[in-house]
Amino acid sequence: MSRWRNPRLWIGVASTALVLVLAIGSLGRTSPGALAAPHAALNGAGKCADCHGGFFGEMTESCLECHKPIAQQMKARSGLHGIMEPAEANRCAVCHSDHHGDAFQMVNDQSFMAAGADRETFDHKKIRFAMDGKHLELDCTECHKNADIDVLPEGERRFLGLDKDCASCHEDPHEGKMVFSCVECHSQKSWEELGSDGHDKFLPLIGGHADMSCRACHADDSDHALEKLGHVRANPRQCMDCHESPHSKPFVATTASMAALAEPASCVVCHKFEHETFRDERLTVTVDQHGGSDFPLAIPHHDVTCAECHKPELETFVERYPGRQADDCIACHEDVHLSQFLESPLAPNGCVDCHSRTEFTPHTFTVRSHKSAGLPLEGAHVKTDCNDCHVEPKRNEARLFRGLNSDCASCHRDVHRGAFDHHDKEAAGKEHGLCSVCHKSTTFRDLLGTFDHGKWTTFAIAGAHAQASCETCHPRGELPDANGRTLGRVSDHFGKYTGCVTCHKDPHDKQFDKKDLPQSVNGKEGCARCHIETSFRSFPDGFEHGTWTGFLLEGAHARTDCASCHKPRRRPDKTGRTWNRAKGNRCADCHSDPHAGQFEKRKNNDCESCHRSASSFADLTFRHNFDSRFRLDKTHGALDCAECHKKERINGKVAVRYRPLGTTCADCHGSHNNPLRRRKRSGR
């Protein structure tokens, strides 16, 4: 049978059509009542599905489609709708019914009650905004301005859209500079009432910190300003960041180590947060801590009370706790030595260098200890009695241990009659005066090495002098003098020392002692300016002929041997000189005059006026226009010198005539003597 002839198929089709007709008819019926004003635009036939979801939708989905902020709350589980159970929150019509006419308020007291709340007493903690203080005195409309409006304007919200940030309602006096939120410092009762919730994990605001203003620690111009604190929460300041510690470093280190704290934070071991001041009566210091101050409370200080050393009536910390050391005895005990050993190298550790730590007598200073004193007990001094130097004091005076003169001359006579007193003791390198530089402490006859003659007398023994015996200058007497001296003095033999000439004759007849000559050369004076002690013939630095004689050796003179001017003598003269003196320093003193005396009447017979070169007399520097009375014009300048200066017999010698010559034209251009014309005729 054909499928289309099956009666069951047609019955099914007819049933479906009937259902559709009934449904369509049902949709076309009128609503239970007029919609509220916010939904008034949805009144009319065929618009029910916009809210009720049609065939396949649900009304909750339609509500949330329009009320998206509510959907976001429910999803985020925040706000009033978000904290409700999802099943209740999805039943929108239970709290917000409709079809009661345009005057009906869809958000009303019944809505709050259905949500388990009361509008007037709504607990804002439910939406994570704990209201307190001044906020409890406000009417809802003071924050929610649209709370009582029947129909919200487009885009407006009734209770949503507000921010918990205080600055959303209140003016920010900090201009947005604060990292913390307002509630971390201010309460809801008054802006003036500052809080510090959570501050205990950084610093409990009790005791001495209780009444401090915030700005006292968080100044607005500092790195710890409240405006900058957001990034330092995990790194709070320690005590010493704000308070300067008056304690010694060892004490702080010991206290910190015992408490397993960092040194800057170790103050809390003694100074508790609840203490009002650093001098709080509840403050205690243990014996172990006191040992960290470098002053262990051991014998004999084990039974001394704190107040005996740290007077409570003293005002400042430094006065009460001056930082005494365990071996700083005179800080508390009378100094019977009247400060002789204060900062003394003899007792760098104080009283304990000479006394026991438990008792002052007997002393522990020995001969071996005396080595650290100003005069070690050595040689003949070992057998000397202590009282010979440290005499019994007068009444009310201290025995003198320091300040005694340890120089040899303070006890022994100076056989040198002060000859060495001009030497500096430190330069001598000895503490006990100049005697100890040369003499041992056993006896003055025992010398320390050799005598440095140059250092002590300023006359170094070197060269030829080193070959002579001491007696050459210091003749030994037959008997010692009153001081036991046997060697004579130089002054007794040669007279007052005035340099080399004291013993040697001056072969130069004081020629080099003139004031215009150098008095010192390379730090050397007198004969030593040129000579050395090995031999007077040695000139280690050469001889500057121009400086010392005024005659500079240059050109041909520099190549001439000394003997050319200073002829050697066969025998020394009476001064020991073996070279003759030069004839003079003028050219004519050594050179013959080729000009037959024409220039003798000139000043100093000055050859250098024409012959300035020291290499050759042929190198002339004569300037006719400046050095003669006849200026050469263009015509005369072209002539050869011999045209005017001819050879003739002068003073019995044949020489070129230079002067006198005439300077007028007629002197050269007569009828029988016309060289210019002859020159012209010859074609010159």
C-alpha positions as CSV (number, residue, x, y, z in Angstrom):
1,M,0.0,0.0,0.0
2,S,1.3,3.5,-0.8
3,R,2.8,5.4,2.1
4,W,0.6,8.4,1.3
5,R,-2.5,6.3,1.8
6,N,-1.6,5.3,5.3
7,P,-4.3,6.7,7.7
8,R,-1.8,7.0,10.6
9,L,0.4,9.4,8.6
10,W,-2.6,11.7,7.9
11,I,-3.7,11.6,11.5
12,G,-0.2,12.7,12.6
13,V,-0.2,15.5,10.2
14,A,-3.6,16.7,11.2
15,S,-2.6,16.6,14.9
16,T,0.5,18.7,14.3
17,A,-1.4,21.3,12.3
18,L,-4.0,21.6,15.1
19,V,-1.3,22.1,17.6
20,L,0.3,24.9,15.5
21,V,-3.0,26.6,15.1
22,L,-3.7,26.5,18.8
23,A,-0.2,27.8,19.5
24,I,-0.4,30.6,17.1
25,G,-3.8,31.5,18.5
26,S,-2.4,31.4,22.0
27,L,0.5,33.8,21.0
28,G,-1.9,36.2,19.6
29,R,-3.9,36.6,22.8
30,T,-3.5,39.8,24.9
31,S,-1.0,39.9,27.9
32,P,-2.0,39.6,31.5
33,G,-1.6,43.4,31.9
34,A,0.3,46.5,30.7
35,L,4.1,46.4,31.1
36,A,5.9,48.7,33.5
37,A,7.3,51.9,32.2
38,P,10.9,50.6,31.5
39,H,9.4,47.8,29.3
40,A,6.6,50.0,27.7
41,A,8.3,49.7,24.3
42,L,7.6,46.0,24.3
43,N,3.7,46.4,24.6
44,G,1.9,45.0,21.5
45,A,0.9,41.8,19.8
46,G,3.7,39.4,18.9
47,K,6.3,40.9,21.3
48,C,5.9,38.4,24.2
49,A,8.7,36.3,22.9
50,D,11.2,39.1,23.3
51,C,11.0,38.6,27.0
52,H,9.6,35.1,27.4
53,G,11.9,33.4,25.1
54,G,9.6,32.0,22.3
55,F,9.5,28.3,21.6
56,F,13.1,27.3,22.4
57,G,14.4,30.1,24.8
58,E,14.0,30.9,28.4
59,M,12.9,34.2,30.0
60,T,16.1,34.5,32.1
61,E,18.2,34.5,29.0
62,S,16.1,37.2,27.5
63,C,16.5,39.3,30.7
64,L,20.2,39.0,30.7
65,E,20.4,39.7,27.0
66,C,19.2,43.2,27.8
67,H,20.7,43.6,31.3
68,K,24.3,42.7,30.5
69,P,25.8,44.2,33.7
70,I,23.7,41.8,35.7
71,A,24.9,38.9,33.6
72,Q,28.5,40.0,34.3
73,Q,27.8,40.1,38.0
74,M,26.4,36.6,38.0
75,K,29.2,35.3,36.0
76,A,31.9,37.0,38.2
77,R,30.0,36.1,41.4
78,S,30.1,39.7,42.5
79,G,27.6,42.3,43.5
80,L,24.1,41.5,44.8
81,H,23.1,39.2,42.0
82,G,26.5,37.5,42.0
83,I,26.3,36.5,45.7
84,M,22.8,35.0,45.4
85,E,22.4,31.3,44.7
86,P,22.4,30.8,40.9
87,A,19.0,29.1,41.0
88,E,17.5,32.1,42.8
89,A,19.4,34.7,40.7
90,N,18.1,33.1,37.5
91,R,14.4,33.6,38.6
92,C,14.3,37.3,37.6
93,A,10.5,37.6,37.8
94,V,10.5,36.6,41.5
95,C,12.1,40.0,42.4
96,H,11.2,42.0,39.3
97,S,7.6,41.1,38.3
98,D,5.8,43.0,35.4
99,H,2.5,43.4,33.7
100,H,1.2,45.7,36.5
101,G,1.0,48.9,34.5
102,D,3.4,51.7,33.7
103,A,3.2,53.1,37.2
104,F,4.7,49.9,38.8
105,Q,8.2,50.2,40.2
106,M,10.1,47.0,39.2
107,V,12.9,47.6,41.8
108,N,11.1,48.0,45.1
109,D,11.2,46.9,48.7
110,Q,9.7,43.6,47.7
111,S,12.6,43.1,45.3
112,F,15.1,43.5,48.2
113,M,13.1,41.3,50.5
114,A,12.9,38.6,47.9
115,A,16.8,38.8,47.7
116,G,17.0,38.4,51.4
117,A,17.7,42.1,52.1
118,D,16.2,45.4,53.2
119,R,16.9,48.5,51.2
120,E,17.1,50.8,54.2
121,T,19.3,48.5,56.2
122,F,21.1,46.8,53.3
123,D,24.4,45.3,54.5
124,H,27.0,46.5,51.9
125,K,29.4,43.9,53.2
126,K,27.5,41.4,51.0
127,I,28.9,43.3,48.0
128,R,32.3,43.6,49.5
129,F,31.9,47.2,50.6
130,A,31.8,47.5,54.4
131,M,30.0,50.7,55.3
132,D,30.9,52.4,58.5
133,G,31.0,55.7,60.3
134,K,29.7,58.6,58.1
135,H,28.5,56.4,55.4
136,L,25.8,54.9,57.7
137,E,24.3,58.3,58.0
138,L,23.8,58.7,54.3
139,D,20.5,58.1,52.4
140,C,20.7,55.7,49.5
141,T,20.1,58.5,47.0
142,E,23.2,60.4,48.2
143,C,25.3,57.7,46.5
144,H,22.8,56.0,44.2
145,K,21.1,59.1,42.7
146,N,18.8,57.0,40.5
147,A,17.5,54.9,43.3
148,D,14.0,56.2,43.3
149,I,13.6,57.2,39.6
150,D,10.8,55.3,37.9
151,V,12.3,55.1,34.5
152,L,16.1,55.3,34.1
153,P,17.4,57.5,31.3
154,E,19.2,55.7,28.5
155,G,22.6,54.4,29.7
156,E,22.0,55.2,33.4
157,R,22.1,52.7,36.3
158,R,20.1,52.5,39.5
159,F,22.5,50.8,41.9
160,L,25.3,49.6,39.6
161,G,28.2,51.5,38.2
162,L,29.7,52.9,41.5
163,D,33.3,52.4,42.4
164,K,34.5,51.5,45.8
165,D,37.5,53.8,45.3
166,C,37.0,56.8,47.6
167,A,38.2,59.2,44.9
168,S,35.2,58.2,42.8
169,C,33.0,60.3,45.3
170,H,35.5,62.4,47.2
171,E,38.0,64.9,46.0
172,D,41.6,63.4,46.2
173,P,43.8,65.9,48.2
174,H,46.8,63.8,47.3
175,E,46.3,64.3,43.5
176,G,46.7,60.7,42.8
177,K,50.2,60.4,44.2
178,M,49.3,57.8,46.8
179,V,50.1,54.2,46.1
180,F,47.9,53.0,49.0
181,S,44.1,53.2,48.9
182,C,42.4,55.6,51.1
183,V,41.0,52.9,53.5
184,E,44.6,51.8,54.4
185,C,45.1,55.1,56.2
186,H,41.7,56.7,56.8
187,S,38.6,55.4,58.5
188,Q,35.0,56.1,57.4
189,K,34.3,58.1,60.5
190,S,36.5,61.1,59.6
191,W,39.3,61.9,57.2
192,E,41.2,63.2,60.2
193,E,41.1,59.9,62.0
194,L,44.1,58.1,60.5
195,G,44.4,54.3,60.8
196,S,47.3,51.9,60.2
197,D,45.7,48.6,59.7
198,G,48.4,46.0,58.9
199,H,51.2,48.2,60.0
200,D,52.1,45.7,62.8
201,K,53.8,43.4,60.3
202,F,56.2,46.2,59.6
203,L,56.3,48.1,62.9
204,P,53.8,47.9,65.8
205,L,52.7,51.5,66.5
206,I,52.9,51.2,70.2
207,G,55.2,52.5,72.9
208,G,57.5,55.2,71.6
209,H,56.0,54.9,68.1
210,A,52.3,55.2,69.2
211,D,51.9,59.0,69.0
212,M,54.1,59.7,66.1
213,S,52.6,61.3,63.0
214,C,52.8,59.4,59.7
215,R,55.0,62.1,58.2
216,A,57.5,61.8,61.0
217,C,58.6,58.6,59.3
218,H,57.2,59.0,55.9
219,A,58.2,62.6,54.9
220,D,56.8,63.6,51.6
221,D,60.2,64.5,50.2
222,S,62.0,61.2,51.3
223,D,62.4,57.8,49.7
224,H,60.0,56.4,52.3
225,A,57.2,58.9,51.5
226,L,53.7,57.5,51.7
227,E,53.4,58.3,48.0
228,K,56.2,55.8,47.2
229,L,55.6,53.0,49.6
230,G,53.9,50.6,47.2
231,H,57.1,48.9,46.1
232,V,58.7,48.5,49.5
233,R,56.1,46.5,51.4
234,A,58.3,43.4,51.4
235,N,61.4,45.3,52.5
236,P,60.5,47.2,55.7
237,R,63.0,49.5,57.3
238,Q,65.0,48.4,60.3
239,C,65.7,50.2,63.5
240,M,69.0,51.7,62.4
241,D,67.5,53.0,59.3
242,C,65.9,55.7,61.4
243,H,67.8,55.6,64.7
244,E,71.5,56.1,65.0
245,S,73.0,53.5,67.3
246,P,75.2,54.8,70.1
247,H,76.5,51.3,70.8
248,S,79.9,49.9,69.8
249,K,80.1,47.7,66.7
250,P,81.2,44.6,68.7
251,F,78.2,45.0,71.1
252,V,75.8,45.3,68.2
253,A,77.3,42.3,66.4
254,T,77.1,40.1,69.5
255,T,73.5,41.1,70.2
256,A,72.4,40.5,66.7
257,S,74.2,37.1,66.5
258,M,72.6,35.9,69.8
259,A,69.2,36.8,68.5
260,A,69.8,35.6,64.9
261,L,68.9,39.0,63.6
262,A,70.5,41.4,61.2
263,E,72.5,44.1,63.0
264,P,70.3,47.0,61.9
265,A,67.3,45.2,63.3
266,S,68.9,43.9,66.6
267,C,67.8,46.9,68.7
268,V,64.5,45.1,69.6
269,V,66.5,42.6,71.6
270,C,66.8,45.2,74.4
271,H,64.5,48.0,73.3
272,K,61.0,46.4,73.0
273,F,58.3,48.0,70.9
274,E,56.2,48.7,74.0
275,H,58.9,50.7,75.6
276,E,58.2,54.4,75.7
277,T,61.9,55.6,75.5
278,F,65.3,54.1,75.0
279,R,65.8,54.5,78.8
280,D,62.7,52.5,79.7
281,E,63.0,50.9,83.2
282,R,62.1,47.5,81.7
283,L,65.3,47.4,79.6
284,T,67.8,44.7,80.5
285,V,71.2,43.6,79.3
286,T,72.5,40.1,79.9
287,V,76.0,39.1,81.0
288,D,76.6,37.5,77.6
289,Q,75.5,40.7,75.8
290,H,77.8,42.8,78.0
291,G,80.7,40.6,77.0
292,G,80.0,41.7,73.4
293,S,80.9,45.2,74.4
294,D,84.6,44.1,74.9
295,F,84.1,44.3,78.6
296,P,83.4,40.8,80.0
297,L,82.0,40.8,83.5
298,A,84.7,38.6,84.9
299,I,86.8,38.8,88.0
300,P,87.2,41.4,89.5
301,H,84.1,43.0,87.9
302,H,81.8,40.0,88.3
303,D,79.9,41.3,91.3
304,V,79.8,45.1,90.4
305,T,76.3,46.5,90.0
306,C,75.3,48.3,86.8
307,A,74.8,51.6,88.6
308,E,78.4,51.6,90.0
309,C,79.8,52.0,86.5
310,H,76.8,53.5,84.6
311,K,75.5,56.3,86.7
312,P,71.7,56.6,86.0
313,E,71.7,60.3,87.0
314,L,73.9,61.2,84.0
315,E,71.9,62.8,81.2
316,T,73.5,61.6,77.9
317,F,74.2,58.1,76.7
318,V,77.9,58.9,76.1
319,E,78.2,60.1,79.8
320,R,76.5,56.9,81.1
321,Y,78.1,54.5,78.7
322,P,81.5,56.0,77.6
323,G,82.6,52.8,75.9
324,R,85.2,51.7,78.5
325,Q,87.3,48.7,77.7
326,A,88.0,45.9,80.2
327,D,91.7,46.9,80.4
328,D,90.9,50.7,80.6
329,C,91.6,50.7,84.3
330,I,92.0,54.4,84.8
331,A,88.5,55.0,83.5
332,C,87.3,54.0,87.0
333,H,90.5,53.7,89.2
334,E,92.8,56.5,90.3
335,D,95.9,56.9,88.2
336,V,98.8,57.0,90.7
337,H,101.1,57.7,87.8
338,L,99.4,61.0,87.0
339,S,98.8,60.3,83.4
340,Q,102.4,59.4,82.5
341,F,101.3,56.3,80.6
342,L,98.3,57.7,78.8
343,E,98.7,56.9,75.1
344,S,102.2,55.7,75.8
345,P,104.0,53.3,73.5
346,L,105.5,51.8,76.7
347,A,102.1,50.6,77.8
348,P,99.9,50.3,74.6
349,N,97.5,48.1,76.5
350,G,97.3,50.4,79.5
351,C,97.8,49.3,83.1
352,V,97.8,45.6,82.2
353,D,101.2,46.0,80.6
354,C,102.7,46.5,84.0
355,H,100.0,45.1,86.4
356,S,97.9,42.0,86.7
357,R,94.3,42.2,85.6
358,T,93.1,41.0,89.0
359,E,95.4,43.2,91.3
360,F,97.7,46.2,91.0
361,T,100.5,44.9,93.2
362,P,103.1,43.5,92.7
363,H,103.9,45.0,89.3
364,T,105.0,42.8,86.4
365,F,107.4,45.2,84.8
366,T,110.8,43.5,84.2
367,V,114.2,44.3,82.7
368,R,113.0,42.6,79.5
369,S,109.9,44.8,79.6
370,H,112.3,47.8,79.8
371,K,113.2,47.1,76.1
372,S,110.0,48.8,75.1
373,A,110.9,51.9,77.2
374,G,112.8,54.9,75.9
375,L,116.1,53.3,77.1
376,P,116.6,49.5,76.8
377,L,118.7,48.2,79.7
378,E,121.7,47.0,77.8
379,G,125.4,46.9,78.3
380,A,126.5,48.9,81.3
381,H,122.9,50.0,82.0
382,V,121.8,46.4,83.0
383,K,123.5,46.7,86.4
384,T,122.1,50.1,87.1
385,D,119.6,50.3,90.1
386,C,116.1,51.4,89.2
387,N,116.2,54.1,91.8
388,D,119.2,55.7,90.2
389,C,117.0,56.9,87.4
390,H,113.5,56.7,88.9
391,V,114.1,58.4,92.2
392,E,111.8,58.3,95.2
393,P,109.2,61.1,94.7
394,K,108.4,63.9,97.0
395,R,105.2,63.9,98.9
396,N,102.0,64.2,96.8
397,E,104.1,63.6,93.7
398,A,104.3,60.6,91.4
399,R,107.5,58.6,90.8
400,L,108.8,59.8,87.4
401,F,108.9,57.0,84.8
402,R,108.2,59.0,81.7
403,G,109.8,62.3,80.6
404,L,113.3,61.3,81.7
405,N,115.9,62.3,79.3
406,S,117.4,59.2,77.7
407,D,120.2,61.0,75.8
408,C,123.7,59.9,76.7
409,A,124.7,63.6,77.2
410,S,122.2,63.9,80.1
411,C,124.5,61.7,82.2
412,H,127.8,61.7,80.3
413,R,130.2,64.6,79.4
414,D,130.5,65.5,75.7
415,V,134.1,65.1,74.8
416,H,133.4,66.6,71.4
417,R,132.5,70.0,72.9
418,G,129.2,70.2,71.0
419,A,130.8,69.7,67.6
420,F,128.0,67.4,66.5
421,D,125.1,69.2,68.2
422,H,123.9,70.7,64.9
423,H,122.9,67.2,63.6
424,D,119.2,66.2,63.8
425,K,118.6,63.3,66.2
426,E,116.1,61.6,64.0
427,A,118.4,61.9,61.0
428,A,121.0,60.2,63.1
429,G,118.7,57.3,63.5
430,K,119.1,56.9,67.3
431,E,116.8,57.7,70.2
432,H,119.5,58.4,72.8
433,G,121.4,61.2,71.2
434,L,124.2,61.4,68.8
435,C,126.6,59.5,71.1
436,S,124.7,56.2,70.4
437,V,125.3,56.5,66.7
438,C,129.0,55.8,67.1
439,H,129.4,54.4,70.6
440,K,128.1,51.2,72.2
441,S,126.4,51.0,75.6
442,T,129.2,48.9,77.1
443,T,131.9,51.5,76.9
444,F,132.6,54.7,74.8
445,R,135.8,53.0,73.5
446,D,133.6,50.4,71.7
447,L,132.6,52.0,68.4
448,L,129.7,50.9,66.1
449,G,131.3,50.3,62.8
450,T,133.4,53.0,61.1
451,F,133.0,56.8,61.5
452,D,131.1,58.5,58.7
453,H,133.4,61.5,58.4
454,G,131.3,63.2,55.6
455,K,128.0,62.9,57.6
456,W,129.3,64.2,60.9
457,T,131.8,66.8,59.8
458,T,130.5,67.7,56.3
459,F,133.9,66.7,55.0
460,A,133.7,63.4,53.2
461,I,136.9,61.4,53.2
462,A,137.4,60.2,49.6
463,G,140.0,60.1,46.8
464,A,143.5,61.2,47.9
465,H,142.2,62.0,51.4
466,A,141.2,58.4,52.0
467,Q,144.8,57.4,51.7
468,A,145.9,59.6,54.6
469,S,145.7,58.5,58.2
470,C,143.5,60.2,60.8
471,E,146.5,61.7,62.5
472,T,147.3,63.7,59.3
473,C,144.5,66.1,60.2
474,H,144.0,65.1,63.8
475,P,147.5,64.9,65.4
476,R,147.3,62.6,68.4
477,G,148.4,64.1,71.7
478,E,150.8,62.4,74.1
479,L,148.3,62.6,76.9
480,P,144.4,62.5,77.0
481,D,142.7,65.9,77.7
482,A,140.4,66.5,80.6
483,N,137.6,64.6,78.9
484,G,139.8,61.6,78.0
485,R,140.2,62.7,74.3
486,T,143.5,61.8,72.6
487,L,143.0,62.8,69.0
488,G,143.6,66.5,68.2
489,R,141.3,68.8,66.4
490,V,141.7,70.2,62.8
491,S,141.5,73.7,64.1
492,D,144.4,73.1,66.4
493,H,146.6,72.1,63.4
494,F,145.3,74.1,60.4
495,G,143.2,76.8,61.9
496,K,139.5,77.4,61.0
497,Y,138.3,75.3,58.1
498,T,137.4,77.4,55.0
499,G,137.5,74.8,52.3
500,C,140.3,73.3,50.3
501,V,142.5,76.4,50.7
502,T,142.7,75.6,54.4
503,C,145.2,72.9,53.6
504,H,146.1,73.6,49.9
505,K,147.4,76.7,48.2
506,D,145.3,78.4,45.6
507,P,147.3,78.3,42.3
508,H,144.7,80.5,40.6
509,D,145.3,83.5,43.0
510,K,141.6,83.7,43.8
511,Q,140.8,84.3,40.1
512,F,137.7,82.1,40.4
513,D,136.4,83.6,43.7
514,K,135.1,86.7,42.0
515,K,131.4,87.5,42.8
516,D,130.3,87.4,39.1
517,L,131.3,83.8,38.8
518,P,129.2,80.8,39.9
519,Q,129.5,80.2,43.6
520,S,128.1,76.6,43.3
521,V,128.1,74.0,40.5
522,N,125.8,71.0,40.9
523,G,125.7,71.7,44.6
524,K,129.5,71.8,45.0
525,E,131.4,74.9,46.1
526,G,135.0,76.1,46.1
527,C,137.6,74.0,44.3
528,A,135.1,71.2,44.0
529,R,133.3,73.2,41.3
530,C,135.9,71.9,38.9
531,H,138.2,69.5,40.7
532,I,137.7,66.2,42.5
533,E,139.6,64.8,45.5
534,T,141.4,62.1,43.4
535,S,143.6,64.6,41.6
536,F,143.6,68.4,40.8
537,R,144.3,67.4,37.2
538,S,140.9,65.7,36.8
539,F,137.9,67.6,35.5
540,P,135.0,65.2,35.6
541,D,132.5,67.8,34.5
542,G,134.8,69.5,32.0
543,F,135.9,73.1,32.1
544,E,133.6,75.8,30.8
545,H,136.2,78.2,29.4
546,G,133.8,81.0,28.6
547,T,132.1,80.9,32.0
548,W,135.2,81.0,34.1
549,T,137.6,83.1,32.0
550,G,135.2,85.2,30.0
551,F,136.8,83.9,26.7
552,L,134.4,81.5,24.9
553,L,136.2,78.7,23.0
554,E,134.4,78.3,19.7
555,G,135.4,77.8,16.1
556,A,139.1,77.4,15.6
557,H,139.7,78.1,19.3
558,A,137.6,75.1,20.2
559,R,139.9,72.8,18.2
560,T,143.1,74.3,19.6
561,D,144.9,72.3,22.2
562,C,145.1,73.8,25.7
563,A,148.9,73.9,25.5
564,S,148.7,76.3,22.5
565,C,147.7,79.1,24.9
566,H,148.8,77.7,28.3
567,K,152.3,76.5,27.8
568,P,153.4,73.7,30.1
569,R,156.0,74.5,32.7
570,R,159.1,72.3,33.2
571,R,158.7,72.8,37.0
572,P,155.7,73.8,39.1
573,D,155.7,77.4,40.4
574,K,155.5,78.2,44.1
575,T,151.7,77.5,44.1
576,G,152.2,74.2,42.4
577,R,150.9,75.4,39.0
578,T,152.3,73.4,36.1
579,W,150.7,75.4,33.2
580,N,151.5,79.0,32.3
581,R,148.8,81.5,32.0
582,A,147.5,82.6,28.6
583,K,149.0,85.8,27.1
584,G,145.7,87.6,27.2
585,N,142.1,87.5,25.8
586,R,142.6,89.9,22.9
587,C,143.2,88.7,19.3
588,A,146.4,90.6,19.1
589,D,147.7,88.9,22.2
590,C,148.1,85.7,20.2
591,H,147.7,86.7,16.5
592,S,150.0,89.0,14.4
593,D,148.4,92.2,13.0
594,P,148.1,92.0,9.2
595,H,146.9,95.6,9.1
596,A,150.2,97.1,10.2
597,G,148.6,98.9,13.1
598,Q,145.8,100.7,11.2
599,F,143.2,99.8,13.8
600,E,145.2,100.1,16.9
601,K,143.6,103.3,17.9
602,R,140.1,101.8,17.8
603,K,138.5,100.8,21.1
604,N,140.1,97.6,22.4
605,N,141.7,97.0,19.1
606,D,138.4,95.2,18.3
607,C,139.1,92.6,15.5
608,E,135.5,91.3,15.9
609,S,134.1,94.4,14.3
610,C,135.1,92.8,11.0
611,H,136.1,89.2,11.8
612,R,133.3,87.8,14.0
613,S,133.8,84.3,12.9
614,A,136.0,82.2,15.2
615,S,136.6,79.7,12.4
616,S,138.5,81.9,9.9
617,F,139.7,85.5,9.6
618,A,138.6,85.3,6.0
619,D,134.9,85.3,7.0
620,L,134.2,89.0,7.1
621,T,131.2,90.6,8.8
622,F,132.1,94.2,7.8
623,R,129.2,96.3,6.7
624,H,130.5,99.3,4.7
625,N,127.3,101.4,5.0
626,F,127.2,100.9,8.8
627,D,130.8,100.3,9.9
628,S,132.5,103.0,7.8
629,R,132.1,106.7,7.0
630,F,131.6,106.1,3.3
631,R,128.2,104.7,2.2
632,L,128.3,102.6,-1.0
633,D,125.9,103.6,-3.6
634,K,124.9,101.4,-6.6
635,T,128.0,102.3,-8.6
636,H,130.5,101.9,-5.8
637,G,128.8,98.8,-4.5
638,A,129.6,97.0,-7.7
639,L,133.3,97.6,-7.4
640,D,135.8,95.1,-6.1
641,C,137.3,96.0,-2.7
642,A,140.7,96.1,-4.3
643,E,139.7,99.0,-6.5
644,C,139.8,101.3,-3.5
645,H,141.8,99.3,-0.9
646,K,145.2,98.7,-2.4
647,K,148.5,97.4,-0.9
648,E,151.1,99.8,0.2
649,R,153.8,100.2,2.8
650,I,152.4,101.1,6.1
651,N,154.5,101.5,9.2
652,G,157.3,99.7,7.5
653,K,155.1,96.8,6.4
654,V,153.2,96.1,3.2
655,A,149.5,95.9,3.9
656,V,146.2,96.8,2.4
657,R,145.2,100.3,3.1
658,Y,141.8,100.6,4.9
659,R,142.2,103.7,6.9
660,P,142.6,106.5,6.6
661,L,141.0,107.0,3.1
662,G,139.3,110.0,1.8
663,T,135.5,110.1,1.4
664,T,135.1,112.9,-1.2
665,C,134.9,112.3,-5.0
666,A,138.1,114.2,-5.6
667,D,140.0,111.9,-3.2
668,C,139.6,109.1,-5.8
669,H,138.6,110.7,-9.1
670,G,141.5,113.1,-10.0
671,S,142.9,113.7,-13.5
672,H,145.6,111.0,-13.0
673,N,143.5,108.6,-11.0
674,N,140.0,107.8,-12.4
675,P,139.2,104.1,-11.9
676,L,135.6,104.6,-12.8
677,R,136.5,105.8,-16.3
678,R,139.1,103.1,-16.8
679,R,136.4,100.6,-15.8
680,K,134.0,102.1,-18.3
681,R,136.5,102.1,-21.1
682,S,137.3,98.4,-20.4
683,G,133.6,97.6,-20.8
684,R,132.9,96.9,-17.1
